[in-house]
Amino acid sequence: MATDASASSSPASALGENVQAEARVKKTRVVSARVSIPQRLKNIWTNRELLRNLISTEIKVKYKGSALGLLWSMVSPAMTLIIYYVVFGVILKNSIPHFVVYLFSGLLLWNFFNLGVQSATGIIVARSGIVKKVAFPREILVLSCIGTAGVFLFFQSLVLIIFMAALGVAPDWQLLPLWFLTLFIVALLASALGIALSAINVYMRDMAHLIEVILAAWFWACPIVYSFWTQLHARFHHAWESWLYFANPMAPLVLTSQRVIYNAPFVHLTSAGNKGEQILPPWRATTYISWNVGLLVVSSLLLWIALVIFGRLEGNFAEEL
Amino acid sequence: MGDVAISIQDVSKHFRLYHERGTSLKERLVKVRTSRYDELWALSQVSLDIEEGQTIGILGHNGSGKSTLLKCICGVLKPTSGQIVVQGTLAGLLELGAGFQPELSGRDNVFLNGSMLGLSRTEIENVFDDIIKFSELEQFIDNQVKFYSSGMYVRLGFAIAVNVEPDILVIDEVLAVGDERFQRKCMDKIREFQEKNKTIVFVTQSAEQVRQICDSTLVLKNGHSIAFGDPGHAIRTFRETLLEGPDGVGGTVIDDADPNAERVIEFAPDNREQPIQILDVVLSYPDDASNAYLKSGDPLSVKVAYQAENDIDDVIFSLTIVEPKGETLLSTNTEQMGLHFDVKTGKGAMEFAFQSWPLLDGQYKGSVGIQSRKGGVMYDWKEDVVNIEVLYDGKSGGLLNLPISGSFTTGNPNERGQ
């Protein structure tokens, strides 16, 4: 009797499992030398859970066993900020009022870009263990670096808000949505650069060092610690100088961030003479918006190109690592 | 039923093996024209359709391209040309616990690894308890993985891969890890997968494993698919390619050219006057002389040809058979077999005849010697000159081919005797 009962119940449960298996939609995956970019973007999207886990892992591991934990992500940029403030605001007597906010509104963007690109460049090599053994869209690794940088950006924004509240500086509330678009464009740019460089770095390991040097120079090509309008624009005598300066997509993005956060198109200098002067370019809001829309298109295009490069190179990652 | 789970279409994989590869920019620029490499086709136009619910073994020697094919199926490598279409979710066990982050706890790693296999958080939560139970790591699950022993590491990795319920399981020689009990558990899980009509692809060098669990087997040689079909046939092909040495087909005739040199010197230095020498040792399979392998249960004969310089009347021929792991299976000689043998000057032969060979799959080696009955003088000794390739057509595993049959009865077995 007992055997009969168990015998009759097991086919039923097996049937139940079959039904469950049938109910699941079978995913189709194609492994070939060329996978279309829309397909790859789709693969990345289906693996967003992995992206989320990689970012949280990165942050957890980074601050594992440290007493202050995530606070460190705020301490180090705050320290940079203090140093720049002391050097440029106090020692070199920079005449920009609320220099801390001016500085931070640009530095924030730069830190995000810098950390994202720099960590992304080395990520494929650093994670060779899983790249060789586990299949998932490799772009996810790069995106996790950008995402991690984004988390730090969030915490640094909190520090910025504290400074702004303390100094009584309000952002341009109307233009605030533009600021988020700017952040998104920076994320796109950093992803594009990170995706291309991480793949190249597998074949040419100097890329990681090279990008470090380039980024160090790039920082000064952006109007972060100086004012573009008062200190550079006046010295540009030819159109090509301006063109060259704005060939750096980070420059208009930093200016946008300053326009929104620093929010002082026209300020009175604190230095002697007390004549009103422009710190930020006297552009209308529409100029900033068109810059951003233009850069959104450009950075999307760059991301596409980066994905093409990555797609060409990723086929041999497992062998090269 | 009958749906194709994995369709491998004309897949080739090309490697460049660089002799000295510069990975820095400077080296690349300097050596842009000088870097030399060998071209290697790890896979050449392999095509194969694997049906849903089948268990496929991939057999091949080292460097035959089997791991490359497996990596292509998993998507870790991309083929140079051709494509692989995979229907359904796939869990690849190329290395157990490959994606583990040592700093994180076992629990966090389950979620990280699960998402690497393409699962959402809720899907992982649903199978989390099963994973922990299977891995038997209940009490350590909140410890950092870096404190795990290698066995625990592997157990957790396997537990995740098999419990996320993939449609296709891809295994690369990982069944050889863990203790025996865990291995058995793994095999049970694979059987369970088979019963659920899931597709399994695995790479191995063990013909025995293939025989036990495969429906079909693919044999690769130098990147070419040389056989695909039922395991028995495939194993035969595999064995034949194994025997193909530089001299073509071996196994039937083995001369004394390649014994272990050290041993030979020890027992019979070449410069010593030897009253009797082994000329060669010939293996033959009387039932099917044309085969390069011996079928389990068939007769076998080992013929030792000798040359005697003078008449000797106290000669013993000895034979030792060793199984693949080195355990001696049989050690006998003509005296123990009750045979007396006088040797006359000139050539002759002595034959050891087995009525049937009762061993299962494997490669057995044998050594042959000639010694004196009195005084224990070793005249000649050839180590490992006998090389017996055994092929077994059935599915049983183990070492011995014991005659066995089975029968079924219904009703209470205790009442049968009445």
Interface residues (C-beta under 8 A of the other chain):
Chain A: A14 E17 N18 A21 K26 K27 T28 R29 V30 V31 S32 A33 T46 N47 E49 L50 R52 N53 L54 T57 K60 V61 K64 G129 I130 V131 K132 K133 V134 A135 F136 Y203 M204 R205 D206 M207 L210 E314 G315 N316 A318 E319
Chain B: F15 T23 S24 L25 K26 R28 K71 C72 I73 C74 G75 V76 L77 K78 P79 T80 S81 G82 Q83 I84 V85 V86 Q87 G88 T89 L90 G92 L94 E95 A98 G99 Q101 E103 L104 D108 F111 L112 S115 M116 G118 L119 S120 R121 D167 E195 K196 N197
